[in-house]
Amino acid sequence: MTAAVPSVGSQAPDFVARTQHGESLRLSDFRGRRDVVLLFYPYAFSGVCTSELTALRDRPDLAAAAEILAVSCDPMFSLRAYADSAGIEFSLLSDFWPHGAIASQYGVFDAERGCAARGSFVIDQAGVIRWSVVTGFTEARDPGDYARALAELRPSLG
């Protein structure tokens, strides 16, 4: 069952997932260390998703300001091939099994399509959601929105 999209000001739901390299990653491991840009996307290798993720890849200022975590319901091995082919070095997280469990926690799992919707969350070092947006399946997100949200957290970065 998909929960409601967590509101700004609420604690970000914690989770554990595998990266494209098979490493286990826990969201709460970044508490007290780094802000996080958490984004959900429908499918590896699809046009809009690739344009979004490569736009993030091409913004080193974002990777310097926060940990970028991109989540899809694709299997880990597909994510590895996708990251390698697109030159993506930030963490791609597999929400494959239990299928869509992380996306469901964030209210962005589309059970009919079997994938995550385009949901984005900026989470501060205390684990609190400070900004979020959910867009349509074909609507690409602007990396500048992440930069602005992060700049509000850390004005010295803007």
C-alpha positions in Angstrom: 0.0 0.0 0.0 1.3 3.4 -1.0 1.5 6.0 1.8 0.8 9.7 1.3 3.6 11.8 0.0 5.5 12.9 3.2 5.1 16.6 3.8 7.8 19.2 4.0 8.9 19.5 7.6 8.3 15.8 8.3 11.0 13.2 9.0 12.1 11.4 5.8 11.2 7.7 5.9 14.3 5.7 6.4 15.2 2.8 4.1 17.9 0.4 3.0 18.6 -0.3 -0.6 21.3 -1.6 -2.9 23.3 0.7 -5.2 24.1 -0.2 -8.8 27.3 -1.7 -7.4 25.5 -4.0 -5.0 26.5 -2.0 -1.9 23.9 -1.6 0.9 23.0 2.0 1.6 20.8 3.4 4.4 19.3 6.9 4.1 19.9 7.6 7.8 23.6 7.0 7.3 23.7 10.6 5.9 22.2 12.2 9.1 24.6 14.7 10.6 26.9 14.3 7.6 25.3 15.4 4.3 22.1 16.9 2.9 20.4 14.5 0.4 18.6 14.9 -2.9 16.4 11.9 -3.1 14.7 11.4 -6.5 12.5 8.7 -7.8 12.2 8.0 -11.5 10.2 5.5 -13.5 12.7 3.5 -15.7 16.4 3.2 -16.5 17.2 3.7 -20.2 14.0 5.7 -20.9 14.3 9.0 -22.6 13.0 11.5 -20.0 14.7 9.6 -17.1 18.0 9.6 -18.9 17.8 13.3 -19.7 17.1 14.1 -16.1 19.8 11.9 -14.6 22.5 13.0 -17.1 21.5 16.7 -16.3 22.3 15.9 -12.7 25.5 14.2 -13.7 26.5 17.4 -15.5 25.9 19.5 -12.4 29.0 18.9 -10.1 27.8 21.7 -7.9 24.8 19.6 -6.8 27.0 16.5 -6.0 29.3 18.8 -4.0 26.3 20.3 -2.1 24.4 17.0 -1.4 24.4 13.3 -1.7 22.3 12.4 -4.8 20.3 9.2 -4.5 18.2 8.2 -7.5 15.7 5.4 -6.9 13.8 3.2 -9.5 12.2 -0.2 -9.4 14.7 -1.6 -11.8 16.9 -4.5 -10.8 20.4 -3.7 -9.5 22.1 -5.3 -12.5 20.1 -3.1 -14.9 21.0 -0.1 -12.9 24.7 -1.0 -13.2 24.5 -1.3 -17.0 22.5 2.0 -17.1 25.0 3.9 -14.9 27.9 2.6 -16.9 26.3 3.5 -20.3 25.3 7.0 -19.2 28.4 7.8 -17.1 26.4 8.2 -13.9 28.6 8.0 -10.8 26.1 9.0 -8.1 24.1 6.2 -6.4 21.3 4.6 -8.4 19.2 2.6 -5.9 17.2 -0.5 -6.7 13.6 -0.6 -5.3 13.1 -3.9 -7.1 12.3 -6.2 -4.2 10.1 -5.9 -2.3 8.9 -4.2 -5.5 8.3 -0.5 -5.0 8.6 -0.6 -1.2 10.7 2.6 -0.9 8.6 4.5 -3.5 5.5 3.4 -1.6 6.9 4.9 1.7 7.3 8.2 -0.2 3.8 8.0 -1.8 5.2 7.8 -5.3 4.7 4.2 -6.3 2.3 3.7 -9.3 1.0 0.2 -8.8 -0.8 0.2 -12.1 2.5 0.9 -14.0 4.7 -1.0 -11.6 7.1 1.8 -11.2 7.9 5.0 -9.3 6.5 8.3 -10.3 8.8 11.3 -10.6 9.1 12.4 -7.0 11.9 14.6 -5.6 12.8 15.3 -2.0 15.6 17.5 -0.5 16.4 16.1 3.0 18.6 18.0 5.4 21.3 16.6 7.7 18.7 16.1 10.4 16.7 13.8 8.2 13.9 16.3 7.7 12.3 16.9 4.3 12.8 20.5 3.4 11.5 20.6 -0.2 9.6 18.2 -2.5 7.8 18.0 -5.8 6.0 15.2 -7.7 5.6 15.7 -11.4 3.9 13.9 -14.2 5.5 10.8 -15.9 6.6 12.8 -18.9 7.5 16.0 -17.2 11.3 16.4 -16.6 12.4 18.0 -13.4 14.8 21.0 -13.5 18.1 20.5 -11.7 18.1 24.2 -10.9 15.2 23.5 -8.5 17.4 21.2 -6.5 20.2 23.9 -6.4 17.7 26.5 -5.2 16.4 24.2 -2.5 19.9 23.3 -1.3 20.9 27.0 -1.3 18.0 27.7 1.0 19.4 25.1 3.4 23.0 26.3 3.2 22.9 30.0 2.0 26.7 30.1 1.8 26.4 27.6 -1.1 24.1 29.7 -3.2 
